[in-house]
């Protein structure tokens, strides 16, 4: 079973993610659109996009696991699938986050070719070759080539200000954070007996960890924090737990009364927004610091958007308006990876856009057009049978 509202919300979020990720190419754009700085008590539009995606991951988990169970998959095989997907996200995120700190002069092929090869490796390894038109005899060879490229890139990597640092997990990158949130939440959900109660407690536990992490009694996890901080700090997986709770609660209330299903999401949305706004004076709103106030506000937005889009797309069946961005909701990783080819190619060939098309409102319109073109190209690739799948 697929909900149109979840696919549409995922598509909207991905389009906006590509758009805000392109802001670095623009000049003189409004502050409210950009990410807040680390020391600011401020919520920029860009600071809402990633937590919404984490929330959507949670929305999808109950449907995805039920679909596999209905097909006859064992819990062990599903757990194995969850583990492989999570490791894949962590690996891609690991390479991406290290690219951000790569030292151009110290890498023998330069950072542009390094990024291009990284994107190519991801394409070779995680394209769903079985559904592609390519002869199956080449599938395993292409994946082996992809892993070989990653090994080569790791062997030549040099990072830091002077090129003296090798690859480190750092903050794991966007995809890595998604991997951690997905791993812990999907496994707990899979093996939960009283699922609604368990996931609610897990959600509250992560909120508590986020609060403790920003208090004077924060827990010191020692060396574990170097690798598992995305889970131990609570904020990141809490968004995904909230998404799972949203789906479970909506389904439970829907069986009792349709109006109660919407009302339950709206109430939770308002409660989370209120929590975030009321506690702002304590922790401030900060994405980079991962404050509980940021968690509350963005989670509240997630609950309200899900209720709104379910009513529009699933209840009223009004979906034609979202067709142009649909590929971003069904081939999300493909869509996300395309800019990782475009940006380094621009660097290799020295392509510089005229200033008037990267400035202020014109720049924002052009950048949004770029995001739509990426989605359209993703849809074309999907129709030809080429789609990345973890």
NORLIN-V876342 format. One record per residue. N is the residue number from 1. PSI is psi in whole degrees, -180 to 180 (NA if undefined). BURIAL is # if it has 9 or more other C-alpha atoms within 8 Angstrom, else .. Layout:
BEGIN
<<N;PSI;BURIAL> <N;PSI;BURIAL>>
END
This chain:
BEGIN
<<1;134;.> <2;138;.> <3;128;.> <4;-35;#> <5;-39;#> <6;-44;#> <7;-40;#> <8;-43;#> <9;-39;#> <10;-42;#> <11;-45;#> <12;-45;#> <13;-41;#> <14;-41;#> <15;-46;#> <16;-34;#> <17;-44;#> <18;-40;#> <19;-53;#> <20;-29;#> <21;-16;.> <22;-4;#> <23;-24;#> <24;-18;.> <25;-5;.> <26;163;#> <27;150;#> <28;53;.> <29;154;#> <30;141;.> <31;-36;.> <32;-18;.> <33;-25;#> <34;167;#> <35;143;#> <36;153;#> <37;164;.> <38;-34;.> <39;10;.> <40;142;#> <41;86;.> <42;145;.> <43;106;#> <44;160;#> <45;-40;#> <46;-24;#> <47;-9;#> <48;-24;#> <49;-52;#> <50;-47;#> <51;-32;#> <52;-39;#> <53;-41;#> <54;-39;#> <55;-41;#> <56;-37;#> <57;-44;#> <58;-41;#> <59;-36;#> <60;-26;#> <61;-49;#> <62;-39;#> <63;-43;#> <64;-44;.> <65;-41;#> <66;-39;.> <67;-41;#> <68;-39;#> <69;-39;#> <70;-27;.> <71;-7;.> <72;6;.> <73;142;#> <74;160;.> <75;-33;#> <76;-45;.> <77;-34;.> <78;-41;#> <79;-40;#> <80;-42;.> <81;-42;.> <82;-43;#> <83;-44;#> <84;-44;#> <85;-43;#> <86;-45;#> <87;-38;#> <88;-46;#> <89;-41;#> <90;-40;#> <91;-47;#> <92;-46;#> <93;-37;#> <94;-45;#> <95;-40;#> <96;-44;#> <97;-31;#> <98;-28;#> <99;-37;#> <100;-25;.> <101;15;.> <102;146;#> <103;107;#> <104;-48;.> <105;-23;.> <106;-15;#> <107;125;#> <108;-26;.> <109;0;.> <110;161;#> <111;-30;#> <112;-46;#> <113;-32;#> <114;-46;#> <115;-41;#> <116;-46;#> <117;-35;#> <118;-47;#> <119;-39;#> <120;-42;#> <121;-44;#> <122;-43;#> <123;-45;#> <124;-38;#> <125;-42;#> <126;8;#> <127;139;#> <128;78;#> <129;-28;#> <130;-30;.> <131;4;.> <132;164;#> <133;-3;.> <134;139;.> <135;134;.> <136;-19;.> <137;-19;.> <138;-14;.> <139;-54;#> <140;-35;.> <141;-41;.> <142;-40;#> <143;-40;#> <144;-42;#> <145;-41;#> <146;-45;#> <147;-36;#> <148;-39;.> <149;-42;#> <150;-41;#> <151;-42;.> <152;-46;.> <153;-39;#> <154;-36;.> <155;-27;.> <156;1;.> <157;138;#> <158;130;#> <159;-177;#> <160;178;#> <161;-29;.> <162;10;.> <163;19;#> <164;8;.> <165;136;.> <166;-178;.> <167;134;#> <168;156;.> <169;-34;#> <170;-118;.> <171;13;.> <172;-10;#> <173;167;#> <174;-50;.> <175;-34;#> <176;-41;#> <177;-40;#> <178;-41;#> <179;-45;#> <180;-46;#> <181;-41;#> <182;-44;#> <183;-55;#> <184;-42;#> <185;-42;#> <186;-41;#> <187;-42;#> <188;-44;#> <189;-44;#> <190;-41;#> <191;11;.> <192;141;.> <193;-55;.> <194;83;.> <195;-48;.> <196;-47;#> <197;-43;.> <198;-48;#> <199;-31;#> <200;-42;#> <201;-39;.> <202;-43;#> <203;-47;#> <204;-35;#> <205;-45;#> <206;-37;#> <207;-42;#> <208;-43;#> <209;-40;#> <210;-41;#> <211;-46;#> <212;-37;#> <213;-20;#> <214;29;#> <215;176;.> <216;-9;.> <217;32;.> <218;147;.> <219;133;.> <220;110;.> <221;5;.> <222;-136;.> <223;-23;.> <224;-31;.> <225;-26;#> <226;-28;.> <227;-33;.> <228;17;.> <229;-34;#> <230;-31;#> <231;-44;#> <232;-25;#> <233;-13;#> <234;-39;#> <235;-51;#> <236;-54;#> <237;-21;#> <238;-36;#> <239;-43;#> <240;-39;#> <241;-41;#> <242;-39;#> <243;-41;#> <244;-45;#> <245;-40;#> <246;-46;#> <247;-48;#> <248;-43;#> <249;-44;#> <250;-45;#> <251;-40;#> <252;-46;#> <253;-31;#> <254;-35;#> <255;-29;.> <256;-51;.> <257;127;.> <258;-43;#> <259;-36;.> <260;-31;#> <261;-44;#> <262;-43;#> <263;-37;.> <264;-41;#> <265;-41;#> <266;-42;#> <267;-46;.> <268;-38;#> <269;-46;#> <270;-41;#> <271;-42;#> <272;-41;#> <273;-43;#> <274;-44;#> <275;-46;#> <276;-43;#> <277;-41;#> <278;-37;.> <279;4;#> <280;-38;#> <281;-19;.> <282;-51;.> <283;-21;#> <284;162;#> <285;115;#> <286;120;#> <287;-46;#> <288;-38;.> <289;-13;.> <290;45;#> <291;152;#> <292;-30;#> <293;-43;#> <294;-42;#> <295;-48;#> <296;-46;#> <297;-48;#> <298;-35;#> <299;-42;#> <300;-42;#> <301;-40;#> <302;-47;#> <303;-46;#> <304;-40;#> <305;-40;#> <306;-45;#> <307;-44;#> <308;-48;.> <309;-31;#> <310;-43;#> <311;-43;#> <312;-51;#> <313;-39;#> <314;-41;#> <315;-49;.> <316;-7;.> <317;32;.> <318;95;.> <319;-10;#> <320;-31;.> <321;-21;.> <322;4;.> <323;-38;.> <324;-29;.> <325;4;#> <326;-41;#> <327;-28;#> <328;-18;#> <329;-18;#> <330;-21;.> <331;57;#> <332;-45;#> <333;-38;.> <334;-48;#> <335;-43;#> <336;-33;#> <337;-24;#> <338;-45;#> <339;-24;#> <340;-10;#> <341;-40;#> <342;-48;.> <343;-49;.> <344;-32;#> <345;-38;#> <346;-39;#> <347;-42;#> <348;-44;#> <349;3;.> <350;38;.> <351;121;.> <352;121;.> <353;148;.> <354;147;.> <355;-34;.> <356;-18;.> <357;1;#> <358;14;#> <359;130;#> <360;-134;#> <361;-39;.> <362;-43;#> <363;-42;#> <364;-41;#> <365;-44;.> <366;-40;#> <367;-40;#> <368;-36;#> <369;-39;.> <370;-45;#> <371;-42;#> <372;-38;#> <373;-39;.> <374;-43;#> <375;-43;#> <376;-42;#> <377;-38;.> <378;-44;#> <379;-38;#> <380;-44;.> <381;-41;#> <382;-41;#> <383;-30;.> <384;-5;.> <385;13;#> <386;116;#> <387;133;#> <388;138;#> <389;128;.> <390;NA;.>>
END
